[in-house]
Amino acid sequence: MHEYMSTVRVWGLSCPGFPEEVSRARRWTRDILHGSPLADDAELIVSELSANAILHTASGEARGSFHLAVAVSAQVVAVSVTDGGTGTAPKAEHQDQDAEHGRGLGMVSTLAHRIVVHQSQAGHTVTAELFTDGCSC
């Protein structure tokens, strides 16, 4: 394969900002990654990021939404959730394991090989990358 060619496949899903949409996002991710050894981790990450978008941003307000993308290549599975916007960027906080809140992004950072937070006019996008065993990224 030519060095500038890749075989990345990308799927996208927009969801209304209702709590029940988190399970829809999780199922959708599981269906895309069916058979992948990274499916369980990706599903959990999508669940946390989607729930955070609904709970902590305008995604959970009336007519709010969040957007999910899953990109798959031979080296990486990347899941991204874009929220409806908020005043502060998401950040991983390593809370006491008995804490009821604030552990989600910390857990995502434990599962993912890399997390990137990007701010745009649409809101914040949190991307979690899971490397396959053969990745030299």
N, C-alpha and C positions, 0 to 999 in steps of 0.2 A: 504494500500500500504506500502511496506517496506520502511524504512527511506532512503535507498540509491537508491531507484528507482524514476524515474521521467517520466513525459510524456511531454518532451520538443520536439517540432517540429522545425526544422531549414530549411530554404530555402536560396539559394544563387543565385546571378545573377552577371555576369560580363558584363560591358558595355564599349563600346568605349568612349573615352573622348570628344564626341560631345555634344554641348548644347541641342540638341533635345533628347538626352538620359535621361535627367533629367525627362522629362514627361513620358518616358517609365518606369523609376524606380518608379515614383509616381504611375502610373497605376498598375504596378506589385504589389506594396505594398498594394494598395487599394484592389486588387483582393484577395490577401492572407488573409487580415484582414476583408473581407466582413462580415458585421454584428457585428463587435466588436465596443464597445463604444470608443475604443482607435484608431480606424482607421484614423479619421481625423487628430489627432495630429501626429500619426506616419507618415502619408503621407506628412504632412508639414515638419516634421523633415527630412525625406528622401530627399525632394526637396531641402532644405537648405544645407544639408551635401553634396549632389551630386553636386550641383552648386558650392559650395566652392571648392570641389576637382578639378573640371574642371577649375575654375578661378584662383586658387592660387597654384596649384601643377603641377607636370609633367603629371598628368592625362589629362590635356587639350592640351598637346603638340602632335606633330605628333606621331601616333601609341600609344598614351597614353590610359589609361583605368582607370576605378574605379570599385570597387567590393562592392556589397551590400549583407548584410545578414539580415534576419529577423528570430528571435527566439521567439517562443510563448509557454508559459506555463500557468498554471492556475493562477499564481501570477504575471507574468511579460511579457510584450512585449518589446523586445530589438531589436533596429535597429542599424546596424553598417555599416559604409562606410569606406572603405580602399582606400586611395588615391595613386597616383603614386609616391609619395615621394616629399619632399621639405626640405629645410634647417631648417625651424623652425616649432615647434609644433603648431597646432591650439590652439587658446585660445579665451575664451569669453571676448569680450570687450563691456561694456555697454556704448553705444554711445547715443548722443542726438537723440531723436526720429525723428528729421528732417534730420539726416545724411543719405546720400545715400549709404554708404558702412560701413561694420564693425559691423552690427547689427545682422547678421544671427546666429552666435553661441550663442550670448546673448539671442536671441529669443528661440533657442533650449533649453537653460538652464532654461528658464522660463516654457516651456512646459513639459520637462522631469523631473522625480524625481531624476535622477542621470545621470551624464555624465562622461565617462571614456575615456581618450585619451591614446593610447598605440602606441609606436614607435617600428617598426621592420625594417628589411632590405627591405621589400616590400613597406614601406611608413608608414603613420600614419593611425591608425584606431580610429575613433570616434564612440563610442557606447553610445546611449541614451536609458535609461531604463524608461519605463512607467509601473507603478505598477497598478494592478487591485485593485478594492475596497477591496477585501478580503486579500490583501497581508500584511503580518507582517514583511516584509523584513527590 
